[in-house]
Amino acid sequence: MSYNFSQIKKEAEEVKEWFKKECSVLRTGRATPALVENLLVESYGSRTPLKHIAAIGVEDAKTLRISPWDSSSIKDIEKAITVSNLGVQPIADKDSVRIRLPDLTEERRSSLVKILYEKLEEAKISLKLKRDEVWKDIQEKQREAEITEDEKYRYKDDLQKIIDEAVEGLEEMAERKEEEIKN
């Protein structure tokens, strides 16, 4: 019998996707739709992600243009951007909202790097908790004589390899994002 690691592999991928999404929200000084696409906008009585009610385009390296499909939601979009912690001021005209990203200060860059590594730590903790669940399951199978003690330790090594690869992937993502933030 061999242990099925497909669930932990799937969960590790989910953690990596979560971290990737968290990284995309950290502003690097370059305009990207990912900065605002998931902002919740009060629209038609419910909170809706911005990407569901507007087209988000990049005008230049420092400017985003948000063109809502219904121009009556411009004020709501403006408000959502203002109350977000992006540190930008929206500029509305008759059919769109423009966001001009200021240059990042050294202090803000340091703050973003700190946030990045806090998110990385959250992701690593999540992986370790998932590893612990699988390890308990492996130990339980050995106690119930479904697997031998040798198999238990082999599976433990296999499990650790999966976790180590996932952590390595997360750390590589964090290093790339840190470079983006610092440059």
Rosetta blueprint (number, residue, H / E / L):
1 M L
2 S L
3 Y L
4 N L
5 F L
6 S H
7 Q H
8 I H
9 K H
10 K H
11 E H
12 A H
13 E H
14 E H
15 V H
16 K H
17 E H
18 W H
19 F H
20 K H
21 K H
22 E H
23 C H
24 S H
25 V H
26 L L
27 R L
28 T L
29 G L
30 R L
31 A L
32 T L
33 P H
34 A H
35 L H
36 V L
37 E L
38 N L
39 L L
40 L E
41 V E
42 E E
43 S E
44 Y L
45 G L
46 S E
47 R E
48 T E
49 P E
50 L H
51 K H
52 H H
53 I L
54 A E
55 A E
56 I E
57 G E
58 V E
59 E E
60 D E
61 A L
62 K L
63 T E
64 L E
65 R E
66 I E
67 S E
68 P E
69 W L
70 D L
71 S H
72 S H
73 S H
74 I H
75 K H
76 D H
77 I H
78 E H
79 K H
80 A H
81 I H
82 T H
83 V H
84 S L
85 N L
86 L L
87 G L
88 V L
89 Q L
90 P E
91 I E
92 A E
93 D L
94 K L
95 D L
96 S L
97 V E
98 R E
99 I E
100 R E
101 L L
102 P L
103 D L
104 L L
105 T L
106 E H
107 E H
108 R H
109 R H
110 S H
111 S H
112 L H
113 V H
114 K H
115 I H
116 L H
117 Y H
118 E H
119 K H
120 L H
121 E H
122 E H
123 A H
124 K H
125 I H
126 S H
127 L H
128 K H
129 L H
130 K H
131 R H
132 D H
133 E H
134 V H
135 W H
136 K H
137 D H
138 I H
139 Q H
140 E H
141 K H
142 Q H
143 R H
144 E L
145 A L
146 E L
147 I L
148 T L
149 E H
150 D H
151 E H
152 K H
153 Y H
154 R H
155 Y H
156 K H
157 D H
158 D H
159 L H
160 Q H
161 K H
162 I H
163 I H
164 D H
165 E H
166 A H
167 V H
168 E H
169 G H
170 L H
171 E H
172 E H
173 M H
174 A H
175 E H
176 R H
177 K H
178 E H
179 E H
180 E H
181 I H
182 K H
183 N L
